[in-house]
Amino acid sequence: MRLNSTLVERTLAQYPARLVPENDPVVPKLVDLFGDHTFFLDQNGLNIVEPAEPPREGVEAGQVVELAHWTDARPPKLVPHDPEPTGVVIEFEGAD
């Protein structure tokens, strides 16, 4: 799922990650591998946000899904794997 700027801000306010900017040269490769999403990096790896069951009625929500994890190599590298839900749910209440 591609997030608009409001949803990106709400995601980053609830989830300690770094946005991969749209103009980053790696984004086209990520889109080829994983589809058209907004990508985030955290201490565990590469993630996206997918629609999720709302935690309560009337609240839109997304779930953070990990697509790749960091290796212990120096420098660390990302290793793709099957999508894994992280259990982190982002509330988009009042999002545009």
C-alpha positions in Angstrom: 0.0 0.0 0.0 1.3 3.4 -0.9 0.8 6.0 1.9 0.1 9.6 1.4 2.1 12.2 3.4 -0.4 12.3 6.2 -0.4 8.5 6.6 3.4 8.5 6.5 3.5 11.1 9.4 1.0 9.1 11.4 3.0 5.9 10.8 6.3 7.4 11.9 4.6 8.9 15.0 3.6 5.4 16.1 6.5 3.3 14.8 10.2 3.9 15.2 11.4 3.6 11.6 12.9 5.7 8.8 11.1 6.4 5.6 12.8 5.3 2.4 12.3 8.5 0.3 10.5 8.1 -3.0 13.5 9.7 -4.8 16.0 7.2 -3.4 17.6 5.2 -6.2 16.8 1.9 -4.5 13.0 2.5 -4.7 12.5 1.3 -8.3 14.3 -2.0 -7.4 12.2 -2.4 -4.2 9.0 -1.8 -6.3 10.1 -4.4 -8.8 10.7 -6.9 -5.9 7.8 -6.2 -3.6 5.3 -4.1 -5.5 4.2 -0.4 -5.2 4.5 0.4 -1.5 5.8 3.0 0.8 9.0 1.5 2.3 10.4 1.9 5.8 13.6 0.7 7.5 13.8 -0.2 11.1 16.3 -2.0 13.3 15.0 -5.3 12.1 14.8 -4.7 8.3 12.7 -3.5 5.4 9.0 -3.0 6.1 5.7 -1.9 4.5 2.3 -1.1 5.9 -0.7 -3.1 4.7 -4.4 -2.6 5.5 -5.4 -4.2 8.8 -8.4 -5.0 10.8 -9.1 -1.8 12.9 -8.4 -2.1 16.6 -11.8 -0.5 17.3 -14.9 0.5 15.2 -14.5 3.7 13.1 -10.6 3.6 13.1 -8.7 2.9 9.9 -5.5 0.9 10.5 -2.5 -0.7 8.9 -0.2 -3.4 9.9 3.6 -3.3 9.6 4.9 -6.2 7.5 8.6 -7.1 7.3 9.9 -8.0 3.8 13.6 -8.3 4.5 15.8 -8.5 7.5 19.3 -7.3 8.3 22.3 -9.7 8.3 25.0 -9.6 10.9 27.6 -9.0 8.1 29.7 -5.9 8.1 28.3 -3.8 6.5 24.8 -5.2 7.2 22.7 -6.3 4.2 19.1 -6.8 3.7 17.9 -10.4 3.0 14.4 -10.7 1.4 12.0 -13.3 2.8 8.3 -14.1 2.7 6.2 -11.2 4.1 6.0 -11.5 7.9 3.4 -9.5 9.9 5.2 -7.8 12.8 2.2 -7.3 15.1 2.7 -3.5 14.9 -0.7 -1.9 14.1 -0.8 1.8 13.0 -4.0 3.7 13.6 -4.9 6.1 10.8 -7.8 7.7 12.7 -8.9 10.9 11.0 -6.5 10.4 8.1 -7.2 12.2 4.8 
